[in-house]
Amino acid sequence: MKKSTAVVPVFRQRSIALAGLAAVLLLAGCASDTAIMGSGATVTASDKTRMTRSGFLSDYARLKPAPGAEGVECWRDTKLDARKYDKVLISRIVVSLVPPKDQSEPPTIDPSDLKTLTDYFHNSLVTALKPQMQVVDKAGPGVLVMRIALTDLVPTKVSDSVAGTLIPYGFVVEAGSGAATGRPAGSTPYMGETGMEMQFRDGGTGTVVGECRDTEIGRKYAADVDGSTVGAAQTWASGYLNSFQAWSYAKNAFDKWSLLVAKRLGELRGVSP
């Protein structure tokens, strides 16, 4: 009887965990509905310790945290007059794979995943910028050229996320593991991360007028403490659901960067983004 009594609570705990996972997977079909899940822009966080230096940008020493950019580091020419640009060219996005932090894991990514991700980022930028600037495919006077490199693409280890979910009360330990290890709060060691380096050039002269970089880390347990109750619930649900998909956090980061770029350009040009 003693053996049976000891086993039942554990069995119940695992059953609850399995039921929770089943509910999450059932809800995954709604993840793309922003009315239910929110935009997902708050389920990643900038990590300054993982900023990359790939050689894509001209001068990393002059990059500084940009006000209101949620951790993104930027520089812009003090003589820049953004109002003279009414068109934007988004150059083909390139990818630079950095050596993995865990040398036992080679830096390999499926080419079809790369195309899907770069296409997604390009479309996200187009969607964010189109309301205020014409998106063109040729450089010239009045054209702001955006050059982008994805410098650190790390997918979420979905199997580890599932395993963590199946451990009774495992989320209590996971939720605090990010801050305890120097990572963004709410992240875990198996979360995906995405680095970006972005350069802005004058389309007529080719002169570099601005540069930025950032690395975003996925947050499985993302809290929106400054938002509404509904917004906080959306953020939490989005972060949790995305931990069961390899590249969802990368797409969240792309959407966040697109919105930040559109917002900042709108401010510099004196128009509504």
Summary of the structure (lengths in Angstrom):
residues: 273
radius of gyration: 20.9
end to end distance: 67.9
largest distance: 83.4
contacts: 829
relative contact order: 0.21
helix: 42%
strand: 19%
